[in-house]
């Protein structure tokens, strides 16, 4: 199952100088794996924007609107799925944990666990 989402508000404040901006630098899409739903694997496709900072004195030229606390930059899984993988790794670990994760519809390699 794929869920597509995008941000409604395309304006925010710069994390350094706190000046509100709407100037779009670029658009990008992140693909994240999430916990299964009804026994099906879930993939979130989130469209986001990179913005320019309007302040002339600010060191930061561009920045991204953070998605939320559910993700970590550069990761391909939500925090919920990462937590589940940690629990499986502590309970079983290695190849047995990988088989358990596959049954839970959250596949991950034994090396990753």
N, C-alpha and C positions, 0 to 999 in steps of 0.2 A: 504494500500500500504506500503510495506517495502522497504526501501532503505538501502543497505549495503555499507559501506565505510571503507577505511583503509588509514593510513598515507603512503605516498610514501617514504619519507625520514625517516629512523629510526635512525638518529643521531641528536643530539642537544647539546647545552651547558648546564652545570649544573647551576641552578639559583643562587647558592651561590658562587662558585669559578670561574665560567665562563670557565671551561675547556671542550672542545668538547669530547663526548663519543659516542660509538656505542654498548657497552656491554649490551646485553639484560638480564634483570632480569626475567621478565615474560610478558606474553601477557594477555590482558583482553578485554572484550567487554562491551560497554555501550549501553543501549537502551533508546532512547529519543523520546518523542512525539513532533511533530512539527505541524505547521498550516496545515489545510486540503488543499488538492489539488484536484480540479475538484469534490468537494463534497465528497471526500474520506479521511478517517483518514490516517495520515502519521506517520510511525514509522521509526526512523533512528537507524540503528545498526552500531555502530562505533567501529572498532577494533583499539586498541592502545597498546602501550608498556610502561613498566616500565623499566628504565635503571639504571645501576650502575654508580656511579661517579668514574672516574679514578684517581682523585687526592688523594694522601695519607693524606694530611693535611685537607681535607674537612670534616666538621661535617656531611654533608648529605651523606648517603650511597646510597640511591635509590631515584629516582624522576620520575615523569610522564611527558610525553610531553603534554603540554596543547593543547586542541582541538582548541579553538579559543575564541573569545569574545561572541560567540553565546550560550555558556553553562556556567553553574555555577557548581563547584564541588559538587557531591552527589545529584544533582537534577535530576529529571526524565523528565523534560520539557526543551525545548529550551527557550531562553529569549523572542523570538517572541511570543510563545504561552503563556508564563507567563504574558506578557504585555496585550495580548488580554483578558485573564482571569481577570486582574485588571480592564480593561475598562468595561467589562461586570458586574463585582462586583459593580463598582461605579454607573453604569447606572441602574441596577436592584437589584442586591444583593439577597442573600438567595435562596429560591426555584424558584422564578421567574428567577433569573440569571442562575440557573442551567438548567432550561428549555430552555432559550435562547441559552446557550452554547451548549446544545444538538442539537438544530436546526442548529447551526453554524458548527456542526460536530467536536466540541472541548469539549467533555463531561467533567464535573467537578462536584463534589458534592456541595450541598448548604453550608455545613459546611466549605468546603475549601474556597469558595467565601467569 
